[in-house]
Amino acid sequence: MRELLPDIERWQAGGEKVAVATVVATRRSAPRPVGSKLAVSERGELAGSVSGGCVEGDVYVAAQEVLSGGEPRLITYGITDDMALGVGLPCGGEIDVFVEPFHELPEQGVVITVIAGAGVGEKLEDEALAESALRRGRSHVIELGDRTVFADVFAPPPRLFVYGAVDTADALCAAAKILGWRTIVADARARFATPERLPNADEILLLWPEEAMELVRPDFATAIVVLTHDDKFDLPLLQTALASDAFYVGALGSRKNQARRNDLLREAGVSDDDIERIAGPSGLDIGADSPAETALSMLSEMLAVRAGRSGGRLKEAKTRIHAERVA
């Protein structure tokens, strides 16, 4: 959405009203993901996209009607096979698009809009819903009794914090950056924590575990991985990580070493419930061998945990492939 702001601001500076259409749900194959937006000016200029072109014409008409005083509206489009092929899809799908006047966006936070039921277009102030949406990290539809609302999430990208400046650390950073995540690597060993060894890290910290955690201050949008295989680093880092709100805490090591380390954590006073949070050995079972494959395995598990998924094969999954409506 933020890439549309220069156009929107230009239109508004010229005295024009602006409507915005947002993809709030998708089913089957869809041209654009949930949260995609098309902005329409009063004079008919367009910015952004909700379908790659196949339904933009109809959305434009709906936006002009809203700008002329019409009510905000939720429109469902079936993307036919012919339309889908026109935007590079192998099959059709269905999308829900909500059209409304443009509202100012927060720098960070959640905008909750009623898209069906009583009070369509109304903005809700609900701290619990907003916090839940921020933790989920992506825009989504929520059913609230006889009303349907759309939680539009505006949040900074997740952070990946890696302790242990080994080769897998840089592979993790390279993979995470493809997703737009911010990457931080820390190590107390100066010969390891160097820009030459970690060219893909956004930030490198030459600090002991407690110092690094105090500086990073992990939150619910932070994933933490420990790669050092050294108790003097692993144990304090895991203790502080488990006391944080990080959505993922992972550690490399064999099952035997994981069990030994977990016993040491228990002796240090860490509860079994907290120890259960550790993804160790970290990653999904994909037969990873090289540092790059290991990084892919670990990052895939982080994504699954963040989305509340098991990380199994899609062909065997009982849930929808993409984000579903939540209660």
Backbone as numpy.savetxt, mean C-alpha at the origin, in Angstrom:
# Nx Ny Nz CAx CAy CAz Cx Cy Cz
-3.38 10.75 -7.71 -4.20 11.96 -7.71 -3.35 13.22 -7.71
-2.24 13.17 -7.00 -1.46 14.40 -6.86 -0.90 14.88 -8.20
-0.71 13.96 -9.13 -0.22 14.38 -10.45 -1.26 15.19 -11.21
-2.53 15.14 -10.76 -3.58 15.92 -11.41 -3.70 17.33 -10.84
-3.09 17.57 -9.68 -3.27 18.85 -8.99 -2.82 20.07 -9.81
-1.70 20.02 -10.55 -1.34 21.20 -11.35 -2.45 21.61 -12.31
-3.08 20.65 -12.99 -4.18 20.97 -13.90 -5.38 21.52 -13.14
-5.70 20.86 -12.02 -6.86 21.31 -11.22 -6.64 22.73 -10.71
-5.45 22.99 -10.22 -5.14 24.32 -9.70 -5.20 25.37 -10.81
-4.74 25.00 -12.00 -4.80 25.92 -13.14 -6.24 26.24 -13.51
-7.08 25.20 -13.53 -8.49 25.41 -13.85 -9.17 26.30 -12.80
-8.90 26.00 -11.54 -9.52 26.78 -10.47 -9.04 28.23 -10.47
-7.76 28.43 -10.81 -7.23 29.80 -10.88 -7.94 30.60 -11.96
-8.46 29.90 -12.98 -9.21 30.57 -14.04 -10.69 30.69 -13.73
-11.07 30.34 -12.51 -12.46 30.48 -12.10 -13.36 29.32 -12.45
-12.76 28.20 -12.91 -13.58 27.05 -13.30 -13.86 26.12 -12.12
-15.04 25.50 -12.15 -15.34 24.42 -11.22 -14.76 23.12 -11.78
-14.52 22.15 -10.88 -13.89 20.90 -11.28 -14.66 19.72 -10.68
-14.85 18.69 -11.48 -15.42 17.43 -10.99 -14.35 16.35 -11.06
-14.45 15.39 -10.15 -13.50 14.28 -10.13 -14.26 12.96 -10.12
-13.84 12.05 -11.00 -14.38 10.69 -11.03 -13.32 9.75 -10.49
-13.72 8.86 -9.57 -12.77 7.96 -8.91 -13.22 6.51 -9.08
-12.29 5.64 -9.46 -12.58 4.21 -9.47 -12.62 3.73 -8.02
-13.79 3.27 -7.56 -13.92 2.86 -6.17 -13.95 1.34 -6.00
-14.20 0.60 -7.07 -14.19 -0.86 -7.00 -13.99 -1.43 -8.40
-13.38 -2.60 -8.46 -13.19 -3.30 -9.73 -13.57 -4.76 -9.56
-14.01 -5.38 -10.65 -14.31 -6.81 -10.65 -13.78 -7.41 -11.95
-13.23 -8.61 -11.85 -12.52 -9.23 -12.95 -11.36 -8.33 -13.39
-11.00 -8.40 -14.65 -9.92 -7.57 -15.15 -10.41 -6.14 -15.30
-9.59 -5.17 -14.91 -9.99 -3.76 -15.00 -8.85 -2.92 -15.53
-9.16 -1.87 -16.31 -8.11 -1.05 -16.93 -7.28 -0.26 -15.94
-7.89 0.19 -14.84 -7.20 1.02 -13.86 -7.51 0.50 -12.46
-6.58 0.64 -11.52 -6.82 0.14 -10.16 -7.74 1.07 -9.37
-8.24 0.55 -8.25 -9.05 1.35 -7.33 -8.25 2.59 -6.91
-8.94 3.73 -6.89 -8.29 5.00 -6.54 -7.90 5.84 -7.74
-7.90 5.24 -8.94 -7.58 6.02 -10.14 -8.61 7.11 -10.35
-8.18 8.26 -10.88 -9.06 9.42 -10.98 -8.98 10.11 -12.33
-10.11 10.66 -12.72 -10.22 11.52 -13.89 -10.80 12.84 -13.44
-10.07 13.94 -13.67 -10.56 15.28 -13.34 -11.10 15.93 -14.60
-12.23 16.62 -14.46 -12.89 17.28 -15.59 -13.16 18.73 -15.23
-12.71 19.65 -16.08 -12.94 21.07 -15.80 -14.30 21.49 -16.37
-14.75 22.64 -15.94 -16.04 23.17 -16.37 -16.07 23.40 -17.89
-14.91 23.73 -18.45 -14.85 23.98 -19.89 -14.55 22.72 -20.69
-14.41 21.58 -19.99 -14.27 20.32 -20.69 -12.89 19.75 -20.82
-11.89 20.31 -20.15 -10.55 19.73 -20.18 -10.50 18.51 -19.27
-9.63 17.55 -19.61 -9.52 16.31 -18.86 -8.10 16.12 -18.36
-7.98 15.46 -17.21 -6.67 15.06 -16.68 -6.86 13.75 -15.94
-5.96 12.80 -16.19 -6.07 11.51 -15.53 -6.88 10.52 -16.33
-7.23 9.40 -15.71 -7.97 8.34 -16.40 -8.59 7.39 -15.40
-9.76 6.86 -15.76 -10.40 5.83 -14.94 -10.51 4.51 -15.69
-10.23 4.51 -17.00 -10.39 3.26 -17.75 -9.43 3.11 -18.91
-8.51 4.02 -19.08 -7.63 3.94 -20.23 -8.28 4.38 -21.52
-9.52 4.92 -21.42 -10.17 5.47 -22.60 -11.51 4.89 -22.94
-11.84 3.67 -22.45 -13.04 3.02 -22.95 -14.34 3.55 -22.35
-14.32 4.18 -21.17 -15.57 4.74 -20.62 -15.44 6.23 -20.31
-14.31 6.81 -20.66 -14.07 8.22 -20.33 -15.15 9.14 -20.91
-15.62 8.83 -22.09 -16.63 9.70 -22.71 -17.89 9.79 -21.88
-18.36 8.67 -21.38 -19.57 8.67 -20.56 -19.30 9.32 -19.20
-18.13 9.08 -18.64 -17.77 9.71 -17.36 -17.70 11.23 -17.52
-17.21 11.68 -18.66 -17.15 13.12 -18.94 -18.55 13.72 -18.90
-19.52 13.05 -19.51 -20.90 13.55 -19.51 -21.43 13.62 -18.09
-21.19 12.57 -17.30 -21.65 12.56 -15.91 -21.00 13.67 -15.10
-19.71 13.93 -15.35 -19.01 14.99 -14.64 -19.59 16.36 -14.98
-19.91 16.59 -16.25 -20.49 17.86 -16.64 -21.87 18.06 -15.99
-22.62 16.97 -15.86 -23.93 17.07 -15.19 -23.77 17.41 -13.72
-22.77 16.82 -13.07 -22.50 17.15 -11.67 -22.08 18.61 -11.54
-21.25 19.08 -12.46 -20.81 20.47 -12.43 -21.96 21.44 -12.69
-23.01 20.97 -13.34 -24.18 21.81 -13.62 -25.21 21.76 -12.49
-24.83 21.13 -11.38 -25.73 21.10 -10.23 -26.32 19.75 -9.93
-25.98 18.74 -10.72 -26.49 17.40 -10.47 -25.87 16.78 -9.23
-26.53 15.75 -8.70 -26.04 15.09 -7.50 -24.83 14.21 -7.82
-23.93 14.05 -6.86 -22.86 13.07 -7.04 -23.47 11.70 -7.32
-22.78 10.87 -8.07 -23.38 9.59 -8.45 -22.35 8.48 -8.57
-22.82 7.26 -8.32 -22.02 6.07 -8.48 -22.48 5.35 -9.75
-21.55 5.10 -10.66 -21.88 4.49 -11.95 -21.08 3.20 -12.11
-21.77 2.15 -12.54 -21.11 0.87 -12.81 -20.97 0.67 -14.31
-19.77 0.34 -14.74 -19.51 0.09 -16.15 -19.04 -1.34 -16.34
-19.67 -2.03 -17.27 -19.18 -3.33 -17.69 -18.23 -3.12 -18.85
-16.98 -3.56 -18.69 -15.98 -3.40 -19.74 -16.08 -4.62 -20.65
-16.65 -4.47 -21.82 -16.81 -5.61 -22.73 -15.45 -6.10 -23.22
-15.45 -7.30 -23.78 -14.20 -7.84 -24.30 -13.59 -6.93 -25.37
-14.44 -6.39 -26.25 -13.92 -5.50 -27.30 -13.33 -4.23 -26.70
-14.04 -3.65 -25.70 -13.53 -2.45 -25.04 -12.22 -2.76 -24.32
-12.17 -3.92 -23.65 -10.98 -4.29 -22.91 -9.77 -4.45 -23.82
-9.98 -5.09 -24.96 -8.87 -5.26 -25.89 -8.35 -3.92 -26.38
-9.23 -2.92 -26.45 -8.83 -1.60 -26.90 -7.88 -0.91 -25.95
-7.89 -1.33 -24.67 -6.96 -0.75 -23.70 -5.95 -1.80 -23.22
-5.78 -2.84 -24.02 -4.71 -3.79 -23.75 -5.02 -4.85 -22.73
-6.30 -5.20 -22.54 -6.67 -6.23 -21.58 -7.07 -7.51 -22.30
-6.81 -8.67 -21.70 -7.20 -9.92 -22.34 -8.67 -10.26 -22.18
-9.35 -9.63 -21.24 -10.77 -9.93 -21.02 -11.45 -8.73 -20.39
-12.77 -8.72 -20.43 -13.53 -7.61 -19.88 -13.61 -7.67 -18.36
-14.23 -6.67 -17.79 -14.40 -6.61 -16.34 -15.49 -5.62 -16.01
-15.49 -5.17 -14.78 -16.50 -4.22 -14.34 -15.86 -3.26 -13.35
-16.22 -1.99 -13.47 -15.68 -0.99 -12.54 -16.81 -0.13 -12.01
-16.68 0.32 -10.77 -17.58 1.30 -10.17 -16.85 2.63 -10.11
-17.48 3.67 -10.63 -16.87 5.01 -10.66 -17.78 5.98 -9.94
-17.21 6.75 -9.00 -17.99 7.75 -8.27 -17.60 9.13 -8.78
-18.62 9.92 -9.17 -18.39 11.25 -9.75 -18.92 12.29 -8.78
-18.10 13.29 -8.46 -18.47 14.32 -7.49 -17.67 15.59 -7.76
-18.10 16.72 -7.17 -17.29 17.93 -7.27 -15.94 17.72 -6.58
-14.92 18.40 -7.06 -13.59 18.28 -6.46 -13.56 18.88 -5.06
-12.93 18.17 -4.13 -12.71 18.66 -2.77 -11.21 18.70 -2.52
-10.79 19.62 -1.67 -9.37 19.72 -1.34 -8.88 18.41 -0.74
-7.64 18.04 -1.04 -7.08 16.79 -0.56 -6.15 17.03 0.63
-6.13 16.09 1.57 -5.19 16.22 2.68 -3.79 15.85 2.25
-2.78 16.41 2.92 -1.41 15.99 2.64 -1.23 14.52 3.02
-1.88 14.15 4.11 -1.85 12.76 4.57 -3.12 12.48 5.33
-3.70 11.33 5.12 -4.91 10.97 5.84 -5.86 10.19 4.96
-7.14 10.18 5.36 -8.16 9.42 4.66 -9.39 10.29 4.45
-9.92 10.31 3.24 -11.17 11.00 2.94 -12.24 9.92 2.78
-13.27 9.97 3.64 -14.33 8.95 3.63 -15.59 9.59 3.04
-16.06 9.03 1.93 -17.19 9.60 1.19 -18.30 8.56 1.07
-19.53 8.99 1.32 -20.68 8.12 1.11 -20.93 8.03 -0.40
-20.91 6.82 -0.94 -21.09 6.66 -2.39 -22.41 5.96 -2.73
-23.09 5.40 -1.73 -24.40 4.78 -1.96 -25.17 4.77 -0.64
-26.51 4.91 -0.74 -27.34 4.99 0.45 -27.63 6.43 0.81
-28.05 6.65 2.05 -28.41 8.00 2.49 -27.21 8.93 2.51
-27.41 10.14 1.98 -26.35 11.15 2.05 -25.23 10.95 1.07
-25.54 10.53 -0.16 -24.50 10.33 -1.18 -23.69 11.61 -1.37
-22.39 11.48 -1.36 -21.50 12.63 -1.51 -21.04 13.21 -0.18
-21.68 12.81 0.91 -21.31 13.34 2.23 -19.94 12.83 2.64
-19.15 13.71 3.29 -17.84 13.34 3.81 -17.99 13.01 5.29
-17.51 11.84 5.70 -17.66 11.40 7.08 -16.36 11.62 7.86
-16.52 12.01 9.11 -15.40 12.11 10.03 -15.50 10.92 10.98
-14.70 9.91 10.76 -14.74 8.70 11.58 -13.31 8.27 11.85
-12.84 8.56 13.05 -11.44 8.32 13.38 -11.07 6.84 13.29
-11.97 5.96 13.76 -11.68 4.53 13.74 -11.57 4.01 12.32
-12.52 4.42 11.46 -12.47 3.99 10.05 -11.21 4.52 9.36
-10.88 5.78 9.65 -9.71 6.39 9.02 -8.43 5.68 9.44
-8.30 5.35 10.73 -7.10 4.67 11.20 -6.99 3.28 10.58
-8.13 2.58 10.51 -8.14 1.25 9.90 -7.73 1.32 8.43
-8.23 2.34 7.72 -7.90 2.49 6.31 -6.42 2.81 6.12
-5.87 3.65 6.99 -4.45 3.98 6.90 -3.60 2.74 7.13
-4.01 1.90 8.08 -3.27 0.68 8.35 -3.33 -0.26 7.15
-4.48 -0.30 6.50 -4.61 -1.14 5.32 -3.74 -0.61 4.19
-3.58 0.71 4.12 -2.63 1.30 3.20 -3.11 1.50 1.79
-4.38 1.23 1.50 -4.87 1.43 0.13 -6.35 1.81 0.17
-6.80 2.52 -0.85 -8.19 2.96 -0.91 -9.10 1.75 -1.11
-10.30 1.80 -0.49 -11.21 0.66 -0.58 -12.62 1.06 -0.19
-13.57 0.20 -0.56 -14.98 0.39 -0.25 -15.31 -0.32 1.06
-16.19 0.30 1.85 -16.63 -0.27 3.12 -18.15 -0.24 3.18
-18.75 -1.33 3.61 -20.20 -1.38 3.81 -20.51 -0.98 5.24
-21.31 0.07 5.41 -21.71 0.55 6.74 -23.23 0.48 6.83
-23.74 -0.67 7.24 -25.19 -0.82 7.32 -25.82 -0.67 5.96
-26.74 0.31 5.83 -27.41 0.53 4.54 -26.69 1.55 3.68
-25.48 1.93 4.09 -24.70 2.88 3.30 -23.37 2.24 2.88
-22.89 2.68 1.74 -21.58 2.26 1.26 -20.68 3.48 1.21
-19.49 3.36 1.77 -18.57 4.49 1.76 -17.27 4.08 1.09
-16.56 5.08 0.59 -15.26 4.85 -0.04 -14.21 5.56 0.80
-13.23 4.79 1.28 -12.12 5.36 2.04 -10.96 5.60 1.08
-10.71 6.86 0.77 -9.65 7.23 -0.16 -8.41 7.56 0.66
-7.39 6.73 0.54 -6.22 6.82 1.41 -5.12 7.65 0.75
-4.67 8.66 1.49 -3.55 9.49 1.06 -2.46 9.34 2.13
-1.48 8.54 1.85 -0.46 8.23 2.85 0.89 8.10 2.19
1.95 8.37 2.94 3.28 8.16 2.37 3.49 6.68 2.12
4.44 6.33 1.24 4.67 4.92 0.94 5.19 4.19 2.18
5.00 2.86 2.22 5.56 2.08 3.33 7.07 2.22 3.38
7.62 1.93 4.55 9.07 1.93 4.71 9.56 0.50 4.96
10.70 0.20 4.39 11.38 -1.06 4.67 12.65 -0.74 5.44
12.73 -1.26 6.68 13.91 -1.05 7.52 14.64 -2.38 7.66
15.87 -2.42 7.17 16.67 -3.64 7.20 17.84 -3.43 8.15
18.01 -4.35 9.10 19.23 -4.29 9.92 20.16 -5.42 9.49
21.35 -5.01 9.07 22.33 -5.95 8.54 22.65 -5.62 7.10
23.79 -4.98 6.87 24.15 -4.49 5.53 24.83 -5.59 4.73
24.10 -6.67 4.48 24.63 -7.78 3.68 24.07 -7.69 2.26
24.47 -8.64 1.38 24.06 -8.53 -0.01 22.54 -8.62 -0.18
21.89 -9.42 0.65 20.43 -9.52 0.58 19.77 -8.19 0.91
20.42 -7.38 1.75 19.85 -6.08 2.12 19.70 -5.19 0.89
20.74 -5.14 0.06 20.64 -4.29 -1.12 19.65 -4.85 -2.12
19.57 -6.18 -2.23 18.58 -6.79 -3.12 17.16 -6.46 -2.64
16.95 -6.47 -1.33 15.65 -6.08 -0.78 15.32 -4.63 -1.11
16.30 -3.76 -0.98 16.08 -2.35 -1.28 15.73 -2.15 -2.76
16.43 -2.85 -3.64 16.15 -2.73 -5.07 14.73 -3.17 -5.39
14.29 -4.29 -4.79 12.94 -4.78 -5.05 11.88 -3.86 -4.45
12.13 -3.36 -3.24 11.16 -2.50 -2.57 10.99 -1.17 -3.30
12.06 -0.67 -3.88 11.98 0.60 -4.59 11.10 0.51 -5.83
11.02 -0.68 -6.43 10.12 -0.87 -7.57 8.67 -0.61 -7.14
8.37 -0.93 -5.88 7.02 -0.72 -5.34 6.81 0.71 -4.86
7.87 1.50 -4.86 7.75 2.87 -4.38 7.98 3.00 -2.88
8.45 1.95 -2.22 8.71 2.00 -0.79 9.99 2.78 -0.51
10.07 3.37 0.68 11.31 4.01 1.13 12.14 2.97 1.87
13.44 2.93 1.60 14.29 1.88 2.17 15.37 2.46 3.07
15.57 1.80 4.21 16.58 2.21 5.20 17.35 0.96 5.61
18.67 1.04 5.57 19.52 -0.06 6.02 20.42 0.45 7.14
20.51 -0.32 8.22 21.37 0.06 9.35 22.30 -1.09 9.69
23.46 -0.73 10.21 24.44 -1.72 10.67 25.44 -0.97 11.54
25.98 -1.66 12.54 26.98 -1.03 13.41 28.39 -1.22 12.87
28.52 -1.98 11.80 29.84 -2.30 11.24 30.13 -1.38 10.06
31.11 -0.50 10.25 31.40 0.54 9.25 31.82 -0.04 7.90
32.49 -1.17 7.90 32.95 -1.73 6.62 31.80 -2.32 5.81
30.66 -2.56 6.45 29.49 -3.09 5.75 28.54 -1.98 5.30
28.30 -1.03 6.17 27.29 0.01 5.91 27.87 1.13 5.06
28.06 0.86 3.77 28.64 1.85 2.86 27.74 2.02 1.64
27.77 3.20 1.02 26.99 3.42 -0.21 27.41 2.49 -1.35
28.68 2.10 -1.37 29.15 1.21 -2.43 28.51 -0.17 -2.31
28.30 -0.64 -1.09 27.67 -1.95 -0.88 26.16 -1.88 -0.96
25.60 -0.69 -0.75 24.15 -0.54 -0.68 23.66 0.58 -1.61
23.91 0.46 -2.91 23.56 1.54 -3.83 22.05 1.78 -3.94
21.23 0.80 -3.55 19.78 0.95 -3.70 19.08 1.42 -2.43
19.83 1.59 -1.34 19.22 2.06 -0.10 19.00 3.57 -0.16
17.81 4.01 0.27 17.55 5.45 0.34 18.32 6.10 1.47
18.56 5.33 2.54 19.25 5.87 3.70 20.07 4.76 4.34
21.29 5.09 4.78 22.17 4.14 5.45 22.53 4.70 6.82
22.35 3.87 7.86 22.62 4.31 9.22 23.73 3.45 9.82
24.76 4.09 10.31 25.85 3.39 11.00 25.57 3.47 12.50
24.68 2.58 12.96 24.19 2.65 14.33 23.96 1.24 14.89
24.02 1.13 16.21 23.64 -0.10 16.89 22.11 -0.22 16.88
21.58 -1.43 17.09 20.14 -1.64 16.94 19.25 -0.66 17.69
19.52 -0.47 18.99 18.66 0.42 19.77 18.71 1.85 19.24
19.90 2.29 18.83 20.04 3.65 18.29 19.29 3.79 16.96
19.41 2.78 16.12 18.73 2.82 14.83 17.22 2.84 15.00
16.71 2.01 15.89 15.26 1.96 16.11 14.75 3.27 16.70
15.53 3.89 17.54 15.12 5.17 18.12 15.03 6.24 17.04
15.92 6.17 16.07 15.91 7.15 14.98 14.80 6.86 13.97
14.61 5.61 13.62 13.63 5.24 12.60 12.20 5.34 13.13
11.99 4.96 14.38 10.66 4.97 15.01 9.62 4.27 14.12
9.70 2.96 14.01 8.79 2.23 13.11 7.33 2.43 13.49
6.49 2.56 12.46 5.05 2.69 12.68 4.33 1.59 11.92
2.98 1.69 11.83 2.21 0.61 11.21 2.45 0.50 9.70
3.18 1.45 9.12 3.51 1.37 7.70 4.97 0.96 7.48
5.57 0.33 8.48 6.97 -0.05 8.42 7.13 -1.57 8.49
7.94 -2.12 7.59 8.33 -3.52 7.65 9.79 -3.58 8.11
10.08 -4.52 9.00 11.43 -4.66 9.56 11.96 -6.05 9.27
13.21 -6.12 8.83 13.86 -7.40 8.59 15.25 -7.38 9.22
15.60 -8.47 9.91 16.91 -8.60 10.54 17.72 -9.64 9.76
18.92 -9.25 9.32 19.70 -10.12 8.45 21.08 -10.47 9.01
21.38 -10.13 10.25 22.77 -10.19 10.71 23.25 -11.57 11.16
22.35 -12.46 11.60 22.77 -13.77 12.12 23.74 -13.63 13.30
23.56 -12.61 14.10 24.46 -12.35 15.22 23.60 -11.90 16.40
23.65 -12.66 17.50 22.76 -12.39 18.63 22.93 -10.98 19.19
24.13 -10.45 19.15 24.31 -9.12 19.75 23.58 -8.04 18.96
23.27 -8.35 17.68 22.44 -7.44 16.87 20.99 -7.91 16.83
20.82 -9.22 16.56 19.47 -9.76 16.35 18.56 -9.56 17.56
19.06 -9.93 18.73 18.18 -9.93 19.92 17.67 -8.54 20.29
18.54 -7.53 20.44 18.00 -6.21 20.77 17.14 -5.62 19.67
17.49 -5.90 18.41 16.69 -5.37 17.31 15.29 -5.99 17.32
15.22 -7.32 17.49 13.92 -7.99 17.50 13.09 -7.56 18.71
13.72 -7.40 19.86 12.97 -6.95 21.04 12.32 -5.59 20.81
13.08 -4.66 20.28 12.51 -3.32 20.06 11.53 -3.33 18.90
11.78 -4.17 17.89 10.85 -4.26 16.75 9.50 -4.80 17.20
9.51 -5.82 18.05 8.26 -6.42 18.52 7.50 -5.49 19.45
8.18 -4.52 20.03 7.51 -3.53 20.88 6.96 -2.37 20.06
7.23 -2.39 18.74 6.77 -1.31 17.87 5.47 -1.71 17.19
4.97 -0.81 16.34 3.72 -1.04 15.62 3.98 -1.51 14.19
5.20 -1.96 13.91 5.55 -2.41 12.56 4.59 -3.50 12.10
4.19 -3.43 10.82 3.23 -4.43 10.33 3.90 -5.76 10.00
5.24 -5.77 9.94 5.96 -6.99 9.61 7.30 -6.98 10.32
7.63 -8.09 10.97 8.94 -8.27 11.59 9.48 -9.61 11.13
10.56 -9.59 10.35 11.11 -10.82 9.80 12.56 -11.01 10.19
13.01 -12.27 10.15 14.39 -12.57 10.48 14.86 -13.77 9.66
16.05 -13.66 9.10 16.64 -14.79 8.39 17.20 -15.80 9.39
17.47 -17.01 8.89 18.05 -18.03 9.74 17.31 -19.35 9.61
18.02 -20.43 9.90 17.42 -21.76 9.83 16.36 -21.93 10.91
15.52 -22.94 10.76 14.50 -23.19 11.78 15.14 -23.48 13.13
16.26 -24.20 13.12 16.97 -24.49 14.37 17.44 -23.21 15.03
18.01 -22.31 14.23 18.50 -21.05 14.79 17.35 -20.16 15.23
16.23 -20.21 14.51 15.05 -19.44 14.91 14.56 -19.90 16.28
14.49 -21.23 16.48 14.03 -21.78 17.76 14.96 -21.38 18.89
16.27 -21.46 18.65 17.24 -21.06 19.67 17.10 -19.59 20.03
16.97 -18.76 19.01 16.84 -17.31 19.24 15.54 -16.98 19.95
14.47 -17.68 19.60 13.19 -17.44 20.27 13.27 -17.78 21.75
14.01 -18.84 22.09 14.19 -19.17 23.51 14.92 -18.05 24.24
15.91 -17.47 23.59 16.64 -16.35 24.20 15.72 -15.13 24.37
14.82 -14.91 23.42 13.88 -13.81 23.54 12.92 -14.04 24.71
12.49 -15.28 24.89 11.61 -15.59 26.02 12.34 -15.33 27.33
13.60 -15.73 27.39 14.39 -15.48 28.60 14.52 -13.99 28.89
14.48 -13.20 27.82 14.59 -11.74 27.97 13.24 -11.10 28.30
12.17 -11.93 28.39 10.87 -11.41 28.77 9.90 -11.15 27.65
10.25 -11.55 26.42 9.34 -11.37 25.29 8.27 -12.46 25.34
7.01 -12.06 25.18 5.90 -13.01 25.28 5.82 -13.91 24.06
5.16 -15.07 24.23 4.97 -15.98 23.10 4.15 -15.33 22.00
3.16 -14.51 22.37 2.35 -13.82 21.36 3.21 -12.91 20.51
4.14 -12.20 21.14 5.02 -11.32 20.37 5.98 -12.13 19.51
6.51 -13.20 20.06 7.43 -14.04 19.28 6.73 -14.61 18.06
5.44 -14.90 18.20 4.67 -15.44 17.08 4.60 -14.45 15.93
4.78 -13.16 16.20 4.77 -12.14 15.15 5.96 -12.24 14.22
7.04 -12.87 14.68 8.26 -12.92 13.87 8.06 -13.84 12.67
8.30 -13.34 11.50 8.31 -14.15 10.29 9.71 -14.72 10.15
9.88 -15.94 10.66 11.20 -16.53 10.64 11.14 -18.04 10.49
11.75 -18.60 9.49 12.50 -17.91 8.43 11.61 -16.99 7.61
12.13 -15.84 7.28 11.36 -14.82 6.57 11.19 -15.17 5.10
9.97 -14.96 4.59 9.73 -15.15 3.17 8.71 -16.22 2.86
8.30 -16.26 1.59 7.40 -17.30 1.10 8.20 -18.45 0.51
7.60 -19.62 0.49 8.28 -20.82 0.02 8.23 -20.88 -1.50
9.20 -20.22 -2.14 9.24 -20.21 -3.62 10.53 -20.85 -4.14
11.28 -21.48 -3.23 12.53 -22.10 -3.65 13.64 -21.11 -3.88
13.61 -19.98 -3.18 14.61 -18.93 -3.39 16.01 -19.41 -3.02
17.00 -18.96 -3.79 18.39 -19.36 -3.57 19.31 -18.14 -3.53
19.31 -17.35 -4.57 20.21 -16.20 -4.66 19.68 -15.05 -3.78
20.52 -14.04 -3.52 20.05 -12.88 -2.76 18.82 -12.21 -3.40
18.80 -12.11 -4.73 17.66 -11.48 -5.40 16.40 -12.30 -5.22
16.52 -13.63 -5.34 15.35 -14.50 -5.15 14.88 -14.47 -3.70
15.83 -14.45 -2.78 15.48 -14.37 -1.35 14.76 -13.07 -1.06
15.24 -11.98 -1.64 14.58 -10.67 -1.44 13.16 -10.70 -1.98
12.96 -11.30 -3.14 11.63 -11.40 -3.72 10.71 -12.21 -2.82
11.22 -13.32 -2.28 10.45 -14.15 -1.37 10.02 -13.37 -0.12
10.96 -12.62 0.46 10.68 -11.86 1.67 9.71 -10.72 1.41
9.94 -9.99 0.32 9.07 -8.86 0.02 7.65 -9.34 -0.31
7.54 -10.49 -0.95 6.22 -11.04 -1.24 5.46 -11.35 0.04
6.17 -11.88 1.03 5.51 -12.15 2.31 5.08 -10.86 2.99
5.90 -9.82 2.90 5.52 -8.53 3.48 4.24 -8.01 2.85
4.14 -8.10 1.52 2.94 -7.64 0.83 1.72 -8.45 1.26
1.89 -9.77 1.39 0.77 -10.62 1.80 0.31 -10.28 3.21
1.26 -10.10 4.12 0.91 -9.76 5.51 0.19 -8.42 5.56
0.69 -7.45 4.80 0.07 -6.12 4.81 -1.35 -6.16 4.28
-1.61 -7.05 3.31 -2.94 -7.17 2.73 -3.82 -8.16 3.46
-3.28 -8.81 4.50 -4.06 -9.79 5.23 -4.28 -11.07 4.46
-3.34 -11.43 3.59 -3.44 -12.64 2.78 -2.43 -13.69 3.24
-2.68 -14.94 2.84 -1.81 -16.03 3.24 -0.55 -16.12 2.38
-0.63 -15.62 1.15 0.53 -15.70 0.26 0.62 -16.99 -0.52
-0.46 -17.78 -0.57 -0.45 -19.01 -1.34 -0.64 -18.77 -2.83
-0.85 -19.85 -3.58 -1.04 -19.73 -5.02 -2.42 -19.17 -5.33
-2.48 -18.23 -6.27 -3.77 -17.61 -6.62 -4.77 -18.63 -7.15
-4.31 -19.63 -7.88 -5.23 -20.62 -8.46 -5.91 -21.46 -7.37
-5.33 -21.45 -6.16 -5.91 -22.20 -5.06 -6.59 -21.29 -4.03
-6.55 -19.99 -4.26 -7.10 -19.05 -3.28 -8.63 -19.06 -3.31
-9.24 -18.90 -2.15 -10.70 -18.85 -2.03 -11.20 -17.41 -1.99
-10.29 -16.45 -1.82 -10.66 -15.04 -1.78 -10.50 -14.42 -3.16
-11.05 -13.21 -3.35 -10.91 -12.50 -4.61 -9.45 -12.14 -4.85
-9.07 -12.09 -6.13 -7.67 -11.78 -6.46 -7.30 -10.39 -5.99
-8.21 -9.42 -6.21 -7.92 -8.03 -5.86 -8.63 -7.66 -4.57
-8.39 -6.45 -4.09 -8.99 -6.00 -2.84 -10.50 -6.09 -2.89
-11.08 -6.60 -1.82 -12.52 -6.77 -1.78 -13.17 -5.76 -0.85
-14.50 -5.69 -0.89 -15.22 -4.86 0.05 -15.04 -5.42 1.44
-14.97 -4.53 2.42 -14.80 -4.98 3.80 -15.93 -4.45 4.64
-16.25 -5.18 5.71 -17.35 -4.77 6.58 -16.87 -3.77 7.61
